[in-house]
């Protein structure tokens, strides 16, 4: 049994008797412990004085309420889009192996993405600022706060601020929207502040002595580079004695040819090394149903040239395809096996991928994915680095947020040695602290924007729909609210079902 499941089983064993005691004991409430569905609510009065003190600035909180509502509706549309895309991709998710249920649990130390101490700190900051903002808007709109505290169910599930229910019922629609949207917007403001600290201030002030050198950030298992012992994080200095340039210029040539056995000199944190490797564009995967699959191209072989143009590596290959090919044109591809056997040329009719010729292969340079220290640094401090359109910017931002799935937080630990930084390891510790506060605030803000009860987004959707129906002429408040509640409850069931379906398809 996996460690994840063992830990969860132990937590359940301890939690069940605790929950039963809270449920049955008449003294539990005296200690602020209350049964809340399958969870235990630990109630306190912490933070109420601070809420009273800061909530007196009514004009500021009114402006902040308007801003929060705008941010919340934008994020609501964004999360609906993400869930819709997830549902459309269900078939491919179900046919691939899942990432594991531990990735669906926001538990530092159990979820492999969340390092324990950074995860705990990030979650505490995200939950505290989220709930405090609810409290500030509650008091600013003259509603009482009955309690603050933590919601616990096997593991801590979140902090909470408990406004007085009677006051909420009597409050205006605007006050309710201010209340429920506050947490979402504060999470994103906190994320923006921490991003500015680690990306603009800290990463903006460092550099690398190897800034434009070809650098290996990933090596594929069992590839030629892997067998040659080239590690992730290596800086490539020379190939057959010539400086190797990381470039996408497919016209650049060397004294050696693609597919040659070459001697490379590379640098690691521990020193300089030499090794021999067959160098070239290595086919790692053939897409089913693609022109490559129909033509007879094979995985585990090298592409030496296309239409007579030598192809030295992955970036040159992309540039060649983008600049010289069109859908439907013929391409003559020369290939070689790993042991050096030259294969017969293969002629392929290129497919279409956005107006560019498409072969249907996944490739690397001898099993290595290259970047440069400068590119890696720019990617870590700029979420839209390299984007040249609105669509490209949106895709880049999503890739940036999903960075931890690929080891970026924001820069992989294996390549920290590339950079000259002040304070040594302490610098990277601070970067990690601010990064995980940023990341978890983004995650909490986005998840709370889901238009479904009991998320904040459900209440925001309910208030927004009520305002819309009123503007459309439904003036009878009782009838309107009944209709709004019915629609919101129905949407909540649909959204929760789809969310669970997408998570299960990805995780299991």
C-alpha positions in Angstrom: 0.0 0.0 0.0 1.3 3.5 -0.9 2.5 5.8 1.9 -0.2 8.3 0.9 -3.0 5.8 1.6 -1.4 4.6 4.9 -1.2 8.2 6.2 -4.8 8.9 5.2 -5.9 5.6 6.9 -4.1 6.6 10.1 -5.6 10.1 10.0 -9.1 8.6 9.5 -8.6 6.1 12.5 -7.7 9.0 14.8 -10.3 11.4 13.4 -13.4 9.1 13.7 -13.3 8.9 17.5 -12.6 12.6 17.8 -15.5 13.4 15.5 -17.8 11.1 17.5 -16.7 12.8 20.8 -17.5 16.3 19.4 -20.8 15.0 18.1 -21.9 13.4 21.4 -20.1 15.3 24.1 -22.0 18.2 25.8 -18.7 19.8 26.7 -17.2 20.0 23.2 -19.0 23.2 22.4 -17.5 24.8 25.4 -14.1 24.4 23.8 -15.4 25.8 20.5 -15.8 22.4 18.8 -18.9 22.0 16.7 -20.0 19.2 14.3 -20.3 20.6 10.7 -21.5 17.9 8.4 -18.6 15.3 8.2 -16.2 18.0 9.6 -15.4 19.6 12.9 -15.5 23.4 13.2 -13.0 24.8 15.7 -14.4 28.2 16.6 -12.5 31.1 18.1 -12.7 34.9 18.4 -9.3 35.4 16.9 -8.9 38.4 14.6 -12.3 40.1 15.4 -10.6 43.1 17.0 -8.5 43.7 13.9 -11.6 43.4 11.8 -13.4 46.1 13.9 -10.4 48.4 13.7 -9.9 48.3 9.9 -13.5 48.1 8.8 -14.2 51.7 9.7 -12.9 52.9 6.4 -16.2 52.5 4.6 -15.3 54.3 1.3 -12.3 52.1 0.8 -14.2 48.9 1.4 -16.9 50.0 -1.0 -14.4 50.6 -3.8 -12.7 47.3 -2.9 -16.0 45.6 -3.1 -16.6 46.8 -6.6 -13.1 45.6 -7.6 -13.6 42.2 -5.9 -16.9 41.6 -7.8 -15.2 42.3 -11.2 -12.2 40.1 -10.4 -14.5 37.3 -9.1 -16.7 37.2 -12.3 -13.7 37.2 -14.5 -12.2 34.2 -12.6 -15.6 32.5 -12.6 -15.6 32.6 -16.4 -12.0 31.3 -16.3 -12.7 28.3 -14.1 -15.8 27.4 -16.1 -13.6 27.4 -19.2 -11.0 25.2 -17.5 -13.6 22.7 -16.4 -15.1 22.6 -19.9 -11.7 21.9 -21.4 -11.2 19.2 -18.9 -14.5 17.6 -19.7 -13.7 17.7 -23.5 -10.4 16.0 -22.8 -11.9 13.3 -20.6 -11.4 10.6 -23.2 -7.7 11.1 -23.4 -7.4 11.4 -19.6 -9.2 8.1 -19.1 -6.9 6.2 -21.6 -3.7 7.5 -19.9 -2.4 6.5 -16.5 -3.4 8.9 -13.8 -1.1 11.1 -11.8 -2.3 9.7 -8.5 -4.9 10.7 -6.0 -2.3 12.4 -3.9 -2.1 15.1 -6.5 -5.8 15.9 -5.9 -5.2 16.4 -2.1 -4.0 19.8 -1.1 -2.0 18.3 1.8 1.7 19.4 2.1 4.0 16.4 2.3 1.4 14.0 0.8 0.8 15.9 -2.5 4.2 15.6 -4.3 3.8 19.1 -5.7 3.6 20.7 -2.2 6.9 20.6 -0.3 5.9 20.2 3.4 7.1 23.4 5.1 6.6 25.7 2.1 3.2 24.2 1.5 2.1 24.6 5.2 3.3 28.2 5.2 1.6 29.0 1.9 -1.7 27.4 2.9 -1.8 29.3 6.2 -1.1 32.6 4.5 -3.7 31.9 1.7 -6.4 30.8 4.1 -5.8 33.6 6.7 -5.9 36.5 4.2 -8.9 34.9 2.5 -11.0 34.7 5.6 -9.8 38.0 7.2 -11.0 39.8 4.0 -14.4 38.2 4.5 -14.4 39.5 8.0 -13.4 43.0 7.0 -16.2 43.3 4.5 -18.7 41.8 7.0 -17.9 44.5 9.6 -17.6 47.3 6.9 -21.2 46.4 5.9 -22.4 46.6 9.5 -22.8 42.8 9.9 -21.6 41.0 13.0 -18.9 38.3 13.0 -19.9 35.5 15.4 -16.7 33.5 15.2 -13.5 32.7 13.4 -11.7 29.4 13.3 -10.6 26.3 11.4 -12.6 23.7 9.6 -11.1 20.2 10.2 -12.0 16.9 8.6 -9.3 14.2 8.8 -6.9 17.0 7.7 -7.3 20.8 8.1 -9.6 21.9 5.3 -9.4 25.7 5.7 -9.9 28.7 7.9 -13.3 30.5 8.2 -15.0 33.6 9.4 -18.6 33.1 10.5 -20.8 36.2 9.8 -24.0 36.4 11.7 -26.7 34.6 9.6 -29.5 37.0 10.6 -27.4 40.0 9.6 -26.6 38.4 6.2 -30.3 37.8 5.5 -31.1 41.4 6.3 -28.2 42.8 4.3 -28.4 44.2 0.8 -27.5 42.3 -2.3 -24.5 44.6 -2.7 -23.2 43.9 0.8 -23.5 40.1 0.2 -21.5 40.4 -3.1 -18.9 42.5 -1.3 -18.7 39.8 1.4 -18.4 36.7 -0.8 -16.1 38.2 -3.4 -13.5 39.7 -0.9 -11.6 36.5 -0.3 -11.1 35.7 -4.0 -9.7 39.2 -4.8 -7.5 39.3 -1.7 -6.0 35.9 -2.6 -5.1 37.4 -6.0 -3.7 40.6 -4.6 -1.5 38.5 -2.2 -0.4 36.4 -5.2 0.4 39.6 -7.1 2.5 41.1 -4.2 4.5 37.9 -3.6 5.0 37.5 -7.4 6.5 41.0 -7.5 8.8 40.1 -4.7 10.2 36.9 -6.0 10.0 37.4 -9.8 10.7 41.2 -10.2 12.8 42.1 -7.2 14.7 38.9 -6.4 15.0 37.1 -9.8 15.3 40.4 -11.5 18.6 41.1 -9.8 20.6 37.9 -10.6 22.5 36.7 -13.7 24.5 33.7 -14.9 28.1 33.4 -16.2 26.8 30.8 -18.6 23.8 33.0 -19.7 23.6 32.0 -23.4 25.2 28.5 -23.3 23.2 25.5 -24.3 21.9 24.0 -21.0 20.2 20.6 -20.4 17.1 20.9 -18.3 15.7 17.4 -18.9 17.1 14.1 -20.2 14.9 11.3 -21.4 15.4 7.9 -19.9 17.2 5.3 -22.1 18.0 8.0 -24.7 21.5 8.3 -26.2 22.3 11.3 -23.9 21.0 9.3 -20.8 23.2 6.3 -21.7 26.2 8.6 -22.2 25.7 9.8 -18.6 24.8 13.5 -19.4 22.8 14.7 -16.4 20.0 17.2 -16.2 21.5 20.6 -15.4 24.6 20.2 -17.5 26.0 23.1 -19.5 27.2 22.1 -22.9 30.5 23.8 -23.7 31.8 22.2 -26.9 31.0 19.5 -29.4 34.1 17.9 -31.1 36.0 20.9 -29.8 33.7 23.6 -31.3 31.6 25.8 -29.1 28.0 24.6 -29.4 25.4 27.4 -29.8 21.8 27.0 -28.7 20.0 28.4 -31.6 16.9 27.9 -33.8 18.8 28.8 -37.0 18.5 25.7 -39.2 21.0 27.2 -41.6 23.9 27.1 -39.1 26.4 24.3 -39.8 29.3 22.6 -38.0 32.4 20.6 -39.1 30.6 17.5 -37.9 27.3 16.1 -39.2 24.0 15.2 -37.6 24.2 11.5 -36.5 27.9 11.6 -35.9 29.4 10.1 -32.8 30.9 13.3 -31.1 32.8 14.1 -28.0 31.1 16.8 -25.9 32.5 18.8 -23.0 30.0 19.7 -20.4 30.0 21.5 -17.1 28.2 20.5 -13.9 28.2 21.9 -10.4 31.0 19.4 -9.6 33.3 20.2 -12.5 34.0 19.7 -16.2 33.5 16.3 -18.0 33.9 14.7 -21.4 31.7 12.0 -23.0 30.9 10.5 -26.4 27.3 10.6 -27.7 25.6 10.2 -31.1 24.2 13.7 -31.8 21.1 14.6 -33.7 17.4 15.0 -33.8 16.1 11.9 -31.9 12.6 10.6 -32.5 11.1 9.7 -29.2 7.4 9.2 -30.1 5.3 8.8 -33.2 1.7 10.2 -33.0 -0.9 7.6 -34.0 -2.7 8.5 -37.3 -0.1 11.1 -38.2 1.9 11.3 -41.5 4.9 9.9 -39.7 3.0 6.8 -38.6 1.8 6.2 -42.2 5.2 6.7 -43.7 7.2 4.2 -41.8 9.3 6.5 -39.6 10.4 4.7 -36.4 10.8 5.7 -32.8 14.3 5.6 -31.4 15.9 6.7 -34.7 17.7 9.9 -35.8 16.6 12.4 -38.5 19.7 13.5 -40.3 18.2 15.9 -42.9 14.9 17.0 -44.4 14.9 17.9 -48.1 18.7 17.9 -48.0 19.0 20.4 -45.1 20.9 19.0 -42.2 19.0 19.1 -38.9 21.3 19.3 -35.8 18.7 19.4 -33.1 15.2 20.1 -31.8 15.1 23.9 -32.0 16.6 24.0 -35.5 13.9 21.4 -36.5 11.1 23.6 -35.3 12.5 26.6 -37.1 12.9 24.7 -40.3 9.3 23.4 -40.2 7.9 26.9 -39.4 9.9 28.7 -42.1 10.0 26.3 -45.0 7.1 23.9 -44.9 3.4 24.0 -45.8 0.6 21.5 -45.5 0.5 19.0 -48.4 4.1 19.4 -49.5 6.5 16.5 -50.0 9.4 16.1 -47.5 12.2 13.6 -48.0 13.7 12.6 -44.7 17.0 10.8 -44.2 17.3 8.7 -41.0 19.8 6.7 -39.1 19.5 4.1 -36.3 21.1 4.5 -32.9 23.9 2.1 -33.9 24.8 4.2 -37.0 23.0 2.3 -39.8 21.8 4.7 -42.5 18.2 4.0 -43.5 16.5 4.4 -46.9 15.1 7.9 -47.4 11.4 8.3 -46.5 9.0 10.6 -48.4 6.2 12.1 -46.4 3.2 14.2 -47.4 3.0 16.8 -44.6 -0.2 17.3 -42.7 -1.6 20.6 -41.5 -0.9 22.2 -38.1 -2.0 25.8 -38.1 -0.9 26.4 -41.7 2.5 24.8 -41.1 3.7 21.4 -42.3 3.1 18.6 -39.8 5.0 15.3 -39.4 3.6 14.0 -36.1 6.7 13.2 -34.1 8.0 14.1 -30.6 11.7 14.8 -30.8 14.7 15.9 -28.7 18.3 16.5 -29.3 19.8 13.1 -28.6 17.3 12.8 -25.7 18.1 16.2 -24.2 15.8 19.2 -23.9 17.8 22.4 -24.2 17.4 25.9 -22.9 19.8 28.6 -21.7 20.2 30.0 -18.2 19.0 33.4 -19.5 15.9 31.8 -21.0 15.2 29.8 -17.9 15.5 33.0 -15.8 13.2 34.9 -18.1 10.6 32.1 -17.9 10.8 32.1 -14.1 10.1 35.9 -13.8 7.8 36.5 -16.7 4.6 34.3 -17.1 4.1 35.4 -20.7 7.7 35.2 -21.9 7.9 34.4 -25.6 4.1 35.0 -26.2 3.3 37.0 -29.3 -0.5 37.0 -29.2 -3.4 37.2 -26.7 -3.9 33.4 -27.1 -0.2 32.8 -26.6 -0.2 34.9 -23.5 -3.1 33.0 -22.0 -1.4 29.6 -22.8 1.9 30.8 -21.4 0.2 31.9 -18.1 -1.5 28.5 -17.7 1.9 26.8 -18.4 3.5 29.1 -15.7 0.8 28.1 -13.1 1.2 24.4 -13.9 5.0 24.7 -13.5 5.2 22.5 -10.4 4.0 19.6 -12.4 7.2 19.9 -14.4 9.5 20.7 -11.6 9.5 24.5 -12.0 9.0 26.4 -8.7 9.8 28.8 -10.4 13.3 27.5 -11.3 14.2 23.8 -10.9 16.5 23.1 -8.0 18.9 21.1 -10.2 19.9 24.3 -12.1 20.2 26.8 -9.2 24.0 26.5 -9.5 23.7 28.2 -13.0 23.2 31.6 -11.3 25.2 34.0 -9.2 23.0 34.9 -6.2 23.5 36.8 -3.0 23.1 34.9 0.3 23.7 31.5 -1.2 21.1 28.8 -0.4 19.1 31.3 1.7 18.3 33.2 -1.4 16.6 30.1 -2.9 14.8 29.4 0.3 13.2 32.9 0.2 12.3 32.5 -3.4 10.6 29.2 -2.6 8.7 30.8 0.4 7.3 33.6 -1.8 6.7 31.3 -4.8 4.5 28.9 -2.8 2.6 31.7 -1.1 1.9 33.0 -4.6 1.0 29.6 -6.1 -1.4 28.6 -3.3 -3.1 32.0 -3.2 -3.8 31.6 -6.9 -5.1 28.1 -6.4 -7.4 29.1 -3.5 -8.7 32.1 -5.4 -9.5 30.2 -8.5 -11.1 27.3 -6.7 -13.3 29.6 -4.7 -14.5 31.2 -7.9 -16.3 28.0 -9.0 -20.0 29.0 -9.4 -21.3 26.3 -7.0 -22.3 26.1 -3.4 -20.5 26.0 -0.9 -17.8 27.9 -2.7 -17.8 31.7 -2.6 -18.5 31.7 -6.4 -21.9 30.0 -5.8 -23.1 32.9 -3.7 -21.6 35.5 -6.1 -23.3 33.8 -9.0 -26.6 33.8 -7.1 -26.3 37.6 -6.3 -25.3 38.4 -9.9 -28.1 36.4 -11.4 -30.6 38.0 -9.1 -29.4 41.5 -10.2 -29.6 40.4 -13.9 -33.2 39.1 -13.6 -34.2 42.3 -11.8 -32.8 44.4 -14.6 -34.7 42.2 -17.1 -38.0 43.0 -15.4 -38.5 40.3 -12.8 -39.5 42.8 -10.0 -41.2 40.3 -7.6 -38.5 39.7 -5.1 -39.9 36.4 -3.7 -40.5 34.9 -7.1 -37.1 36.1 -8.4 -35.1 34.7 -5.4 -36.9 31.4 -5.6 -36.0 31.2 -9.3 -32.4 32.3 -8.6 -32.0 29.7 -5.8 -33.3 26.9 -8.0 -31.0 27.8 -10.9 -27.9 28.2 -8.6 -28.6 24.8 -6.9 -28.9 23.1 -10.2 -25.7 24.7 -11.5 -23.9 23.8 -8.3 -24.8 20.1 -8.7 -23.6 20.1 -12.3 -20.3 22.0 -11.6 -19.4 19.8 -8.6 -20.2 16.6 -10.6 -18.0 17.8 -13.5 -15.2 18.9 -11.2 -15.1 15.6 -9.4 -15.2 13.8 -12.8 -12.3 15.8 -14.2 -10.2 15.3 -11.0 -11.0 11.6 -10.9 -10.1 11.2 -14.5 -6.7 12.9 -14.1 -5.8 11.5 -10.6 -6.9 7.8 -10.8 
